[in-house]
Amino acid sequence: MASNSTSSLRSASAGESAALIVTRTETVPAGVPVRSFDELSDTAQGLLAEFDGHEKVIRMTSDVAEEFTEDTVVVFTDYFRVDVA
């Protein structure tokens, strides 16, 4: 879960797919932004709502991935670490 992985996301052009790695977490590392599930777009909410509790790589278009400009923790039913790949 390297935080330097944002460079590949920023280089994706419009319409290209980007990947987010989602894992359940019980801790929030210092300096990592925390966002509420309700702050996400409907598309991003739908993708995270399908998370089954195991680490999951989610491929999506760069416009949705732009909501996660850096590694982030999302508060939903639990805390989910979203890393940009």
PDB file of N, CA, C and O in Angstrom:
ATOM      1  N   MET A   1       0.817  -1.187   0.000  1.00  0.00           N
ATOM      2  CA  MET A   1       0.000   0.000   0.000  1.00  0.00           C
ATOM      3  C   MET A   1       0.858   1.246   0.000  1.00  0.00           C
ATOM      4  O   MET A   1       0.813   2.056   0.926  1.00  0.00           O
ATOM      5  N   ALA A   2       1.627   1.380  -1.038  1.00  0.00           N
ATOM      6  CA  ALA A   2       2.531   2.506  -1.131  1.00  0.00           C
ATOM      7  C   ALA A   2       1.784   3.766  -1.539  1.00  0.00           C
ATOM      8  O   ALA A   2       0.943   3.746  -2.437  1.00  0.00           O
ATOM      9  N   SER A   3       2.104   4.852  -0.868  1.00  0.00           N
ATOM     10  CA  SER A   3       1.410   6.093  -1.172  1.00  0.00           C
ATOM     11  C   SER A   3       1.934   6.737  -2.444  1.00  0.00           C
ATOM     12  O   SER A   3       1.312   7.668  -2.955  1.00  0.00           O
ATOM     13  N   ASN A   4       3.064   6.268  -2.972  1.00  0.00           N
ATOM     14  CA  ASN A   4       3.580   6.849  -4.195  1.00  0.00           C
ATOM     15  C   ASN A   4       2.894   6.309  -5.438  1.00  0.00           C
ATOM     16  O   ASN A   4       3.283   6.656  -6.553  1.00  0.00           O
ATOM     17  N   SER A   5       1.884   5.471  -5.271  1.00  0.00           N
ATOM     18  CA  SER A   5       1.194   4.872  -6.408  1.00  0.00           C
ATOM     19  C   SER A   5       0.241   5.844  -7.093  1.00  0.00           C
ATOM     20  O   SER A   5      -0.360   5.491  -8.107  1.00  0.00           O
ATOM     21  N   THR A   6       0.088   7.040  -6.575  1.00  0.00           N
ATOM     22  CA  THR A   6      -0.835   7.993  -7.188  1.00  0.00           C
ATOM     23  C   THR A   6      -0.349   8.447  -8.553  1.00  0.00           C
ATOM     24  O   THR A   6      -1.154   8.920  -9.355  1.00  0.00           O
ATOM     25  N   SER A   7       0.943   8.321  -8.847  1.00  0.00           N
ATOM     26  CA  SER A   7       1.449   8.802 -10.123  1.00  0.00           C
ATOM     27  C   SER A   7       0.815   8.076 -11.298  1.00  0.00           C
ATOM     28  O   SER A   7       0.565   8.701 -12.329  1.00  0.00           O
ATOM     29  N   SER A   8       0.545   6.788 -11.185  1.00  0.00           N
ATOM     30  CA  SER A   8      -0.072   6.064 -12.291  1.00  0.00           C
ATOM     31  C   SER A   8      -1.506   6.522 -12.512  1.00  0.00           C
ATOM     32  O   SER A   8      -1.981   6.528 -13.647  1.00  0.00           O
ATOM     33  N   LEU A   9      -2.193   6.900 -11.465  1.00  0.00           N
ATOM     34  CA  LEU A   9      -3.560   7.393 -11.597  1.00  0.00           C
ATOM     35  C   LEU A   9      -3.559   8.741 -12.295  1.00  0.00           C
ATOM     36  O   LEU A   9      -4.362   8.973 -13.199  1.00  0.00           O
ATOM     37  N   ARG A  10      -2.686   9.610 -11.893  1.00  0.00           N
ATOM     38  CA  ARG A  10      -2.663  10.945 -12.477  1.00  0.00           C
ATOM     39  C   ARG A  10      -2.290  10.913 -13.948  1.00  0.00           C
ATOM     40  O   ARG A  10      -2.639  11.830 -14.691  1.00  0.00           O
ATOM     41  N   SER A  11      -1.581   9.866 -14.387  1.00  0.00           N
ATOM     42  CA  SER A  11      -1.194   9.802 -15.781  1.00  0.00           C
ATOM     43  C   SER A  11      -2.273   9.185 -16.660  1.00  0.00           C
ATOM     44  O   SER A  11      -2.143   9.202 -17.884  1.00  0.00           O
ATOM     45  N   ALA A  12      -3.326   8.644 -16.077  1.00  0.00           N
ATOM     46  CA  ALA A  12      -4.400   8.047 -16.873  1.00  0.00           C
ATOM     47  C   ALA A  12      -5.186   9.147 -17.561  1.00  0.00           C
ATOM     48  O   ALA A  12      -5.565  10.136 -16.934  1.00  0.00           O
ATOM     49  N   SER A  13      -5.428   8.972 -18.839  1.00  0.00           N
ATOM     50  CA  SER A  13      -6.209   9.967 -19.567  1.00  0.00           C
ATOM     51  C   SER A  13      -7.695   9.677 -19.412  1.00  0.00           C
ATOM     52  O   SER A  13      -8.074   8.602 -18.949  1.00  0.00           O
ATOM     53  N   ALA A  14      -8.529  10.625 -19.794  1.00  0.00           N
ATOM     54  CA  ALA A  14      -9.983  10.483 -19.637  1.00  0.00           C
ATOM     55  C   ALA A  14     -10.460   9.207 -20.305  1.00  0.00           C
ATOM     56  O   ALA A  14     -10.108   8.931 -21.452  1.00  0.00           O
ATOM     57  N   GLY A  15     -11.259   8.430 -19.592  1.00  0.00           N
ATOM     58  CA  GLY A  15     -11.824   7.211 -20.134  1.00  0.00           C
ATOM     59  C   GLY A  15     -10.986   5.979 -19.875  1.00  0.00           C
ATOM     60  O   GLY A  15     -11.508   4.865 -19.929  1.00  0.00           O
ATOM     61  N   GLU A  16      -9.687   6.143 -19.593  1.00  0.00           N
ATOM     62  CA  GLU A  16      -8.853   4.989 -19.275  1.00  0.00           C
ATOM     63  C   GLU A  16      -9.253   4.444 -17.923  1.00  0.00           C
ATOM     64  O   GLU A  16      -9.777   5.166 -17.076  1.00  0.00           O
ATOM     65  N   SER A  17      -8.999   3.154 -17.730  1.00  0.00           N
ATOM     66  CA  SER A  17      -9.342   2.593 -16.428  1.00  0.00           C
ATOM     67  C   SER A  17      -8.190   2.775 -15.454  1.00  0.00           C
ATOM     68  O   SER A  17      -7.022   2.754 -15.842  1.00  0.00           O
ATOM     69  N   ALA A  18      -8.527   2.950 -14.214  1.00  0.00           N
ATOM     70  CA  ALA A  18      -7.584   3.042 -13.117  1.00  0.00           C
ATOM     71  C   ALA A  18      -7.986   1.974 -12.117  1.00  0.00           C
ATOM     72  O   ALA A  18      -9.088   1.432 -12.201  1.00  0.00           O
ATOM     73  N   ALA A  19      -7.131   1.671 -11.193  1.00  0.00           N
ATOM     74  CA  ALA A  19      -7.457   0.642 -10.215  1.00  0.00           C
ATOM     75  C   ALA A  19      -7.351   1.200  -8.811  1.00  0.00           C
ATOM     76  O   ALA A  19      -6.452   1.977  -8.493  1.00  0.00           O
ATOM     77  N   LEU A  20      -8.287   0.786  -7.986  1.00  0.00           N
ATOM     78  CA  LEU A  20      -8.255   1.091  -6.563  1.00  0.00           C
ATOM     79  C   LEU A  20      -8.214  -0.240  -5.839  1.00  0.00           C
ATOM     80  O   LEU A  20      -8.923  -1.175  -6.210  1.00  0.00           O
ATOM     81  N   ILE A  21      -7.395  -0.329  -4.814  1.00  0.00           N
ATOM     82  CA  ILE A  21      -7.311  -1.541  -4.008  1.00  0.00           C
ATOM     83  C   ILE A  21      -8.031  -1.254  -2.705  1.00  0.00           C
ATOM     84  O   ILE A  21      -7.656  -0.339  -1.972  1.00  0.00           O
ATOM     85  N   VAL A  22      -9.067  -2.034  -2.413  1.00  0.00           N
ATOM     86  CA  VAL A  22      -9.909  -1.808  -1.236  1.00  0.00           C
ATOM     87  C   VAL A  22      -9.643  -2.921  -0.224  1.00  0.00           C
ATOM     88  O   VAL A  22      -9.683  -4.103  -0.569  1.00  0.00           O
ATOM     89  N   THR A  23      -9.373  -2.541   1.021  1.00  0.00           N
ATOM     90  CA  THR A  23      -9.202  -3.491   2.116  1.00  0.00           C
ATOM     91  C   THR A  23      -9.906  -2.952   3.352  1.00  0.00           C
ATOM     92  O   THR A  23      -9.947  -1.742   3.571  1.00  0.00           O
ATOM     93  N   ARG A  24     -10.451  -3.840   4.148  1.00  0.00           N
ATOM     94  CA  ARG A  24     -11.048  -3.444   5.418  1.00  0.00           C
ATOM     95  C   ARG A  24      -9.896  -3.151   6.381  1.00  0.00           C
ATOM     96  O   ARG A  24      -8.881  -3.848   6.370  1.00  0.00           O
ATOM     97  N   THR A  25     -10.054  -2.129   7.203  1.00  0.00           N
ATOM     98  CA  THR A  25      -9.020  -1.772   8.168  1.00  0.00           C
ATOM     99  C   THR A  25      -9.666  -1.393   9.489  1.00  0.00           C
ATOM    100  O   THR A  25     -10.827  -0.986   9.531  1.00  0.00           O
ATOM    101  N   GLU A  26      -8.916  -1.527  10.551  1.00  0.00           N
ATOM    102  CA  GLU A  26      -9.405  -1.124  11.868  1.00  0.00           C
ATOM    103  C   GLU A  26      -8.681   0.105  12.383  1.00  0.00           C
ATOM    104  O   GLU A  26      -9.011   0.640  13.441  1.00  0.00           O
ATOM    105  N   THR A  27      -7.683   0.549  11.616  1.00  0.00           N
ATOM    106  CA  THR A  27      -6.911   1.718  12.038  1.00  0.00           C
ATOM    107  C   THR A  27      -6.842   2.725  10.890  1.00  0.00           C
ATOM    108  O   THR A  27      -6.973   2.373   9.717  1.00  0.00           O
ATOM    109  N   VAL A  28      -6.637   3.964  11.259  1.00  0.00           N
ATOM    110  CA  VAL A  28      -6.457   5.026  10.277  1.00  0.00           C
ATOM    111  C   VAL A  28      -5.068   5.606  10.513  1.00  0.00           C
ATOM    112  O   VAL A  28      -4.836   6.266  11.526  1.00  0.00           O
ATOM    113  N   PRO A  29      -4.141   5.365   9.581  1.00  0.00           N
ATOM    114  CA  PRO A  29      -2.791   5.902   9.754  1.00  0.00           C
ATOM    115  C   PRO A  29      -2.795   7.429   9.787  1.00  0.00           C
ATOM    116  O   PRO A  29      -3.627   8.066   9.141  1.00  0.00           O
ATOM    117  N   ALA A  30      -1.882   8.000  10.525  1.00  0.00           N
ATOM    118  CA  ALA A  30      -1.764   9.457  10.613  1.00  0.00           C
ATOM    119  C   ALA A  30      -1.561  10.045   9.224  1.00  0.00           C
ATOM    120  O   ALA A  30      -0.777   9.528   8.429  1.00  0.00           O
ATOM    121  N   GLY A  31      -2.265  11.116   8.942  1.00  0.00           N
ATOM    122  CA  GLY A  31      -2.103  11.815   7.681  1.00  0.00           C
ATOM    123  C   GLY A  31      -2.937  11.279   6.528  1.00  0.00           C
ATOM    124  O   GLY A  31      -2.966  11.889   5.459  1.00  0.00           O
ATOM    125  N   VAL A  32      -3.618  10.148   6.720  1.00  0.00           N
ATOM    126  CA  VAL A  32      -4.452   9.585   5.658  1.00  0.00           C
ATOM    127  C   VAL A  32      -5.838  10.208   5.751  1.00  0.00           C
ATOM    128  O   VAL A  32      -6.463  10.158   6.811  1.00  0.00           O
ATOM    129  N   PRO A  33      -6.334  10.797   4.659  1.00  0.00           N
ATOM    130  CA  PRO A  33      -7.649  11.424   4.706  1.00  0.00           C
ATOM    131  C   PRO A  33      -8.762  10.404   4.938  1.00  0.00           C
ATOM    132  O   PRO A  33      -8.694   9.273   4.457  1.00  0.00           O
ATOM    133  N   VAL A  34      -9.779  10.821   5.677  1.00  0.00           N
ATOM    134  CA  VAL A  34     -10.953   9.980   5.929  1.00  0.00           C
ATOM    135  C   VAL A  34     -12.149  10.662   5.290  1.00  0.00           C
ATOM    136  O   VAL A  34     -12.412  11.840   5.533  1.00  0.00           O
ATOM    137  N   ARG A  35     -12.882   9.898   4.459  1.00  0.00           N
ATOM    138  CA  ARG A  35     -14.070  10.440   3.793  1.00  0.00           C
ATOM    139  C   ARG A  35     -15.277   9.606   4.166  1.00  0.00           C
ATOM    140  O   ARG A  35     -15.170   8.394   4.355  1.00  0.00           O
ATOM    141  N   SER A  36     -16.396  10.239   4.269  1.00  0.00           N
ATOM    142  CA  SER A  36     -17.648   9.546   4.519  1.00  0.00           C
ATOM    143  C   SER A  36     -18.145   8.951   3.207  1.00  0.00           C
ATOM    144  O   SER A  36     -17.984   9.552   2.145  1.00  0.00           O
ATOM    145  N   PHE A  37     -18.743   7.782   3.286  1.00  0.00           N
ATOM    146  CA  PHE A  37     -19.335   7.118   2.131  1.00  0.00           C
ATOM    147  C   PHE A  37     -20.287   8.062   1.395  1.00  0.00           C
ATOM    148  O   PHE A  37     -20.336   8.069   0.165  1.00  0.00           O
ATOM    149  N   ASP A  38     -21.041   8.857   2.154  1.00  0.00           N
ATOM    150  CA  ASP A  38     -22.024   9.772   1.570  1.00  0.00           C
ATOM    151  C   ASP A  38     -21.397  10.890   0.738  1.00  0.00           C
ATOM    152  O   ASP A  38     -22.088  11.526  -0.058  1.00  0.00           O
ATOM    153  N   GLU A  39     -20.104  11.135   0.910  1.00  0.00           N
ATOM    154  CA  GLU A  39     -19.419  12.178   0.144  1.00  0.00           C
ATOM    155  C   GLU A  39     -19.035  11.711  -1.257  1.00  0.00           C
ATOM    156  O   GLU A  39     -18.669  12.529  -2.101  1.00  0.00           O
ATOM    157  N   LEU A  40     -19.113  10.419  -1.510  1.00  0.00           N
ATOM    158  CA  LEU A  40     -18.692   9.853  -2.787  1.00  0.00           C
ATOM    159  C   LEU A  40     -19.808   9.960  -3.824  1.00  0.00           C
ATOM    160  O   LEU A  40     -20.982  10.093  -3.477  1.00  0.00           O
ATOM    161  N   SER A  41     -19.429   9.899  -5.089  1.00  0.00           N
ATOM    162  CA  SER A  41     -20.426   9.898  -6.164  1.00  0.00           C
ATOM    163  C   SER A  41     -21.243   8.608  -6.094  1.00  0.00           C
ATOM    164  O   SER A  41     -20.829   7.637  -5.461  1.00  0.00           O
ATOM    165  N   ASP A  42     -22.387   8.607  -6.738  1.00  0.00           N
ATOM    166  CA  ASP A  42     -23.230   7.413  -6.755  1.00  0.00           C
ATOM    167  C   ASP A  42     -22.490   6.214  -7.337  1.00  0.00           C
ATOM    168  O   ASP A  42     -22.655   5.092  -6.859  1.00  0.00           O
ATOM    169  N   THR A  43     -21.677   6.443  -8.362  1.00  0.00           N
ATOM    170  CA  THR A  43     -20.925   5.354  -8.987  1.00  0.00           C
ATOM    171  C   THR A  43     -19.911   4.766  -8.011  1.00  0.00           C
ATOM    172  O   THR A  43     -19.822   3.547  -7.868  1.00  0.00           O
ATOM    173  N   ALA A  44     -19.150   5.622  -7.344  1.00  0.00           N
ATOM    174  CA  ALA A  44     -18.157   5.144  -6.378  1.00  0.00           C
ATOM    175  C   ALA A  44     -18.847   4.442  -5.210  1.00  0.00           C
ATOM    176  O   ALA A  44     -18.352   3.425  -4.723  1.00  0.00           O
ATOM    177  N   GLN A  45     -19.977   4.970  -4.757  1.00  0.00           N
ATOM    178  CA  GLN A  45     -20.729   4.308  -3.681  1.00  0.00           C
ATOM    179  C   GLN A  45     -21.152   2.909  -4.103  1.00  0.00           C
ATOM    180  O   GLN A  45     -21.035   1.967  -3.319  1.00  0.00           O
ATOM    181  N   GLY A  46     -21.641   2.759  -5.322  1.00  0.00           N
ATOM    182  CA  GLY A  46     -22.073   1.455  -5.811  1.00  0.00           C
ATOM    183  C   GLY A  46     -20.940   0.451  -5.851  1.00  0.00           C
ATOM    184  O   GLY A  46     -21.125  -0.712  -5.493  1.00  0.00           O
ATOM    185  N   LEU A  47     -19.756   0.894  -6.288  1.00  0.00           N
ATOM    186  CA  LEU A  47     -18.603  -0.010  -6.342  1.00  0.00           C
ATOM    187  C   LEU A  47     -18.179  -0.441  -4.942  1.00  0.00           C
ATOM    188  O   LEU A  47     -17.887  -1.616  -4.720  1.00  0.00           O
ATOM    189  N   LEU A  48     -18.142   0.490  -4.004  1.00  0.00           N
ATOM    190  CA  LEU A  48     -17.733   0.135  -2.641  1.00  0.00           C
ATOM    191  C   LEU A  48     -18.804  -0.674  -1.919  1.00  0.00           C
ATOM    192  O   LEU A  48     -18.477  -1.495  -1.063  1.00  0.00           O
ATOM    193  N   ALA A  49     -20.066  -0.462  -2.243  1.00  0.00           N
ATOM    194  CA  ALA A  49     -21.149  -1.216  -1.603  1.00  0.00           C
ATOM    195  C   ALA A  49     -21.074  -2.700  -1.952  1.00  0.00           C
ATOM    196  O   ALA A  49     -21.598  -3.538  -1.219  1.00  0.00           O
ATOM    197  N   GLU A  50     -20.427  -3.025  -3.066  1.00  0.00           N
ATOM    198  CA  GLU A  50     -20.279  -4.420  -3.472  1.00  0.00           C
ATOM    199  C   GLU A  50     -19.095  -5.112  -2.813  1.00  0.00           C
ATOM    200  O   GLU A  50     -18.895  -6.311  -3.008  1.00  0.00           O
ATOM    201  N   PHE A  51     -18.304  -4.371  -2.031  1.00  0.00           N
ATOM    202  CA  PHE A  51     -17.125  -4.939  -1.379  1.00  0.00           C
ATOM    203  C   PHE A  51     -17.537  -6.084  -0.465  1.00  0.00           C
ATOM    204  O   PHE A  51     -18.433  -5.926   0.364  1.00  0.00           O
ATOM    205  N   ASP A  52     -16.890  -7.233  -0.611  1.00  0.00           N
ATOM    206  CA  ASP A  52     -17.292  -8.434   0.125  1.00  0.00           C
ATOM    207  C   ASP A  52     -16.447  -8.723   1.366  1.00  0.00           C
ATOM    208  O   ASP A  52     -16.593  -9.785   1.971  1.00  0.00           O
ATOM    209  N   GLY A  53     -15.578  -7.808   1.752  1.00  0.00           N
ATOM    210  CA  GLY A  53     -14.793  -8.001   2.958  1.00  0.00           C
ATOM    211  C   GLY A  53     -13.393  -8.542   2.726  1.00  0.00           C
ATOM    212  O   GLY A  53     -12.585  -8.570   3.654  1.00  0.00           O
ATOM    213  N   HIS A  54     -13.090  -8.969   1.519  1.00  0.00           N
ATOM    214  CA  HIS A  54     -11.753  -9.442   1.173  1.00  0.00           C
ATOM    215  C   HIS A  54     -11.083  -8.369   0.332  1.00  0.00           C
ATOM    216  O   HIS A  54     -11.752  -7.575  -0.329  1.00  0.00           O
ATOM    217  N   GLU A  55      -9.757  -8.353   0.360  1.00  0.00           N
ATOM    218  CA  GLU A  55      -9.057  -7.355  -0.458  1.00  0.00           C
ATOM    219  C   GLU A  55      -9.548  -7.472  -1.892  1.00  0.00           C
ATOM    220  O   GLU A  55      -9.699  -8.574  -2.419  1.00  0.00           O
ATOM    221  N   LYS A  56      -9.791  -6.350  -2.507  1.00  0.00           N
ATOM    222  CA  LYS A  56     -10.381  -6.354  -3.844  1.00  0.00           C
ATOM    223  C   LYS A  56      -9.766  -5.241  -4.676  1.00  0.00           C
ATOM    224  O   LYS A  56      -9.602  -4.118  -4.200  1.00  0.00           O
ATOM    225  N   VAL A  57      -9.428  -5.554  -5.916  1.00  0.00           N
ATOM    226  CA  VAL A  57      -8.959  -4.548  -6.849  1.00  0.00           C
ATOM    227  C   VAL A  57     -10.150  -4.143  -7.702  1.00  0.00           C
ATOM    228  O   VAL A  57     -10.780  -4.987  -8.339  1.00  0.00           O
ATOM    229  N   ILE A  58     -10.456  -2.864  -7.715  1.00  0.00           N
ATOM    230  CA  ILE A  58     -11.596  -2.340  -8.469  1.00  0.00           C
ATOM    231  C   ILE A  58     -11.056  -1.524  -9.625  1.00  0.00           C
ATOM    232  O   ILE A  58     -10.341  -0.545  -9.413  1.00  0.00           O
ATOM    233  N   ARG A  59     -11.388  -1.917 -10.850  1.00  0.00           N
ATOM    234  CA  ARG A  59     -11.001  -1.157 -12.029  1.00  0.00           C
ATOM    235  C   ARG A  59     -12.141  -0.213 -12.375  1.00  0.00           C
ATOM    236  O   ARG A  59     -13.308  -0.606 -12.376  1.00  0.00           O
ATOM    237  N   MET A  60     -11.803   1.013 -12.664  1.00  0.00           N
ATOM    238  CA  MET A  60     -12.834   1.994 -12.986  1.00  0.00           C
ATOM    239  C   MET A  60     -12.246   3.069 -13.875  1.00  0.00           C
ATOM    240  O   MET A  60     -11.029   3.157 -14.033  1.00  0.00           O
ATOM    241  N   THR A  61     -13.094   3.871 -14.446  1.00  0.00           N
ATOM    242  CA  THR A  61     -12.615   4.953 -15.288  1.00  0.00           C
ATOM    243  C   THR A  61     -11.933   6.010 -14.434  1.00  0.00           C
ATOM    244  O   THR A  61     -12.197   6.132 -13.238  1.00  0.00           O
ATOM    245  N   SER A  62     -11.066   6.759 -15.060  1.00  0.00           N
ATOM    246  CA  SER A  62     -10.284   7.742 -14.319  1.00  0.00           C
ATOM    247  C   SER A  62     -11.133   8.835 -13.687  1.00  0.00           C
ATOM    248  O   SER A  62     -10.733   9.405 -12.671  1.00  0.00           O
ATOM    249  N   ASP A  63     -12.307   9.148 -14.263  1.00  0.00           N
ATOM    250  CA  ASP A  63     -13.132  10.198 -13.663  1.00  0.00           C
ATOM    251  C   ASP A  63     -13.645   9.787 -12.288  1.00  0.00           C
ATOM    252  O   ASP A  63     -13.737  10.630 -11.395  1.00  0.00           O
ATOM    253  N   VAL A  64     -13.983   8.512 -12.093  1.00  0.00           N
ATOM    254  CA  VAL A  64     -14.401   8.037 -10.769  1.00  0.00           C
ATOM    255  C   VAL A  64     -13.179   7.927  -9.859  1.00  0.00           C
ATOM    256  O   VAL A  64     -13.242   8.293  -8.685  1.00  0.00           O
ATOM    257  N   ALA A  65     -12.091   7.432 -10.388  1.00  0.00           N
ATOM    258  CA  ALA A  65     -10.870   7.276  -9.588  1.00  0.00           C
ATOM    259  C   ALA A  65     -10.343   8.622  -9.098  1.00  0.00           C
ATOM    260  O   ALA A  65      -9.669   8.677  -8.070  1.00  0.00           O
ATOM    261  N   GLU A  66     -10.635   9.697  -9.806  1.00  0.00           N
ATOM    262  CA  GLU A  66     -10.180  11.024  -9.379  1.00  0.00           C
ATOM    263  C   GLU A  66     -10.726  11.406  -8.003  1.00  0.00           C
ATOM    264  O   GLU A  66     -10.171  12.287  -7.346  1.00  0.00           O
ATOM    265  N   GLU A  67     -11.796  10.761  -7.560  1.00  0.00           N
ATOM    266  CA  GLU A  67     -12.312  11.034  -6.210  1.00  0.00           C
ATOM    267  C   GLU A  67     -11.312  10.601  -5.145  1.00  0.00           C
ATOM    268  O   GLU A  67     -11.384  11.035  -3.996  1.00  0.00           O
ATOM    269  N   PHE A  68     -10.388   9.749  -5.537  1.00  0.00           N
ATOM    270  CA  PHE A  68      -9.383   9.220  -4.614  1.00  0.00           C
ATOM    271  C   PHE A  68      -8.019   9.669  -5.107  1.00  0.00           C
ATOM    272  O   PHE A  68      -7.253   8.864  -5.635  1.00  0.00           O
ATOM    273  N   THR A  69      -7.706  10.961  -4.939  1.00  0.00           N
ATOM    274  CA  THR A  69      -6.456  11.502  -5.451  1.00  0.00           C
ATOM    275  C   THR A  69      -5.252  11.058  -4.637  1.00  0.00           C
ATOM    276  O   THR A  69      -4.110  11.274  -5.042  1.00  0.00           O
ATOM    277  N   GLU A  70      -5.498  10.454  -3.516  1.00  0.00           N
ATOM    278  CA  GLU A  70      -4.442   9.891  -2.692  1.00  0.00           C
ATOM    279  C   GLU A  70      -5.055   8.741  -1.905  1.00  0.00           C
ATOM    280  O   GLU A  70      -6.276   8.587  -1.863  1.00  0.00           O
ATOM    281  N   ASP A  71      -4.199   7.936  -1.282  1.00  0.00           N
ATOM    282  CA  ASP A  71      -4.719   6.836  -0.478  1.00  0.00           C
ATOM    283  C   ASP A  71      -5.662   7.408   0.571  1.00  0.00           C
ATOM    284  O   ASP A  71      -5.350   8.415   1.207  1.00  0.00           O
ATOM    285  N   THR A  72      -6.806   6.774   0.751  1.00  0.00           N
ATOM    286  CA  THR A  72      -7.892   7.315   1.552  1.00  0.00           C
ATOM    287  C   THR A  72      -8.539   6.223   2.380  1.00  0.00           C
ATOM    288  O   THR A  72      -8.501   5.053   2.000  1.00  0.00           O
ATOM    289  N   VAL A  73      -9.126   6.587   3.495  1.00  0.00           N
ATOM    290  CA  VAL A  73      -9.973   5.679   4.257  1.00  0.00           C
ATOM    291  C   VAL A  73     -11.403   6.177   4.102  1.00  0.00           C
ATOM    292  O   VAL A  73     -11.682   7.363   4.277  1.00  0.00           O
ATOM    293  N   VAL A  74     -12.307   5.254   3.769  1.00  0.00           N
ATOM    294  CA  VAL A  74     -13.718   5.590   3.616  1.00  0.00           C
ATOM    295  C   VAL A  74     -14.479   4.946   4.761  1.00  0.00           C
ATOM    296  O   VAL A  74     -14.289   3.764   5.050  1.00  0.00           O
ATOM    297  N   VAL A  75     -15.339   5.718   5.413  1.00  0.00           N
ATOM    298  CA  VAL A  75     -16.178   5.210   6.495  1.00  0.00           C
ATOM    299  C   VAL A  75     -17.518   4.816   5.887  1.00  0.00           C
ATOM    300  O   VAL A  75     -18.220   5.643   5.305  1.00  0.00           O
ATOM    301  N   PHE A  76     -17.860   3.538   6.033  1.00  0.00           N
ATOM    302  CA  PHE A  76     -19.136   3.007   5.540  1.00  0.00           C
ATOM    303  C   PHE A  76     -19.670   2.139   6.664  1.00  0.00           C
ATOM    304  O   PHE A  76     -19.894   2.663   7.755  1.00  0.00           O
ATOM    305  N   THR A  77     -19.882   0.876   6.473  1.00  0.00           N
ATOM    306  CA  THR A  77     -20.276  -0.008   7.565  1.00  0.00           C
ATOM    307  C   THR A  77     -19.073  -0.317   8.446  1.00  0.00           C
ATOM    308  O   THR A  77     -19.230  -0.656   9.619  1.00  0.00           O
ATOM    309  N   ASP A  78     -17.877  -0.202   7.886  1.00  0.00           N
ATOM    310  CA  ASP A  78     -16.584  -0.340   8.555  1.00  0.00           C
ATOM    311  C   ASP A  78     -15.674   0.725   7.964  1.00  0.00           C
ATOM    312  O   ASP A  78     -16.113   1.574   7.187  1.00  0.00           O
ATOM    313  N   TYR A  79     -14.398   0.671   8.344  1.00  0.00           N
ATOM    314  CA  TYR A  79     -13.407   1.529   7.706  1.00  0.00           C
ATOM    315  C   TYR A  79     -12.786   0.745   6.557  1.00  0.00           C
ATOM    316  O   TYR A  79     -12.397  -0.411   6.722  1.00  0.00           O
ATOM    317  N   PHE A  80     -12.696   1.386   5.387  1.00  0.00           N
ATOM    318  CA  PHE A  80     -12.110   0.747   4.219  1.00  0.00           C
ATOM    319  C   PHE A  80     -10.944   1.586   3.724  1.00  0.00           C
ATOM    320  O   PHE A  80     -11.089   2.784   3.479  1.00  0.00           O
ATOM    321  N   ARG A  81      -9.791   0.955   3.577  1.00  0.00           N
ATOM    322  CA  ARG A  81      -8.614   1.634   3.036  1.00  0.00           C
ATOM    323  C   ARG A  81      -8.712   1.520   1.521  1.00  0.00           C
ATOM    324  O   ARG A  81      -8.852   0.422   0.982  1.00  0.00           O
ATOM    325  N   VAL A  82      -8.639   2.654   0.842  1.00  0.00           N
ATOM    326  CA  VAL A  82      -8.688   2.690  -0.618  1.00  0.00           C
ATOM    327  C   VAL A  82      -7.342   3.214  -1.093  1.00  0.00           C
ATOM    328  O   VAL A  82      -7.015   4.385  -0.900  1.00  0.00           O
ATOM    329  N   ASP A  83      -6.570   2.338  -1.714  1.00  0.00           N
ATOM    330  CA  ASP A  83      -5.243   2.708  -2.243  1.00  0.00           C
ATOM    331  C   ASP A  83      -5.332   2.820  -3.752  1.00  0.00           C
ATOM    332  O   ASP A  83      -5.976   2.008  -4.417  1.00  0.00           O
ATOM    333  N   VAL A  84      -4.672   3.841  -4.280  1.00  0.00           N
ATOM    334  CA  VAL A  84      -4.669   4.070  -5.708  1.00  0.00           C
ATOM    335  C   VAL A  84      -3.558   3.249  -6.343  1.00  0.00           C
ATOM    336  O   VAL A  84      -2.428   3.236  -5.855  1.00  0.00           O
ATOM    337  N   ALA A  85      -3.883   2.565  -7.434  1.00  0.00           N
ATOM    338  CA  ALA A  85      -2.862   1.764  -8.123  1.00  0.00           C
ATOM    339  C   ALA A  85      -2.771   2.160  -9.578  1.00  0.00           C
ATOM    340  O   ALA A  85      -1.967   1.598 -10.322  1.00  0.00           O
TER     341      ALA A  85
END
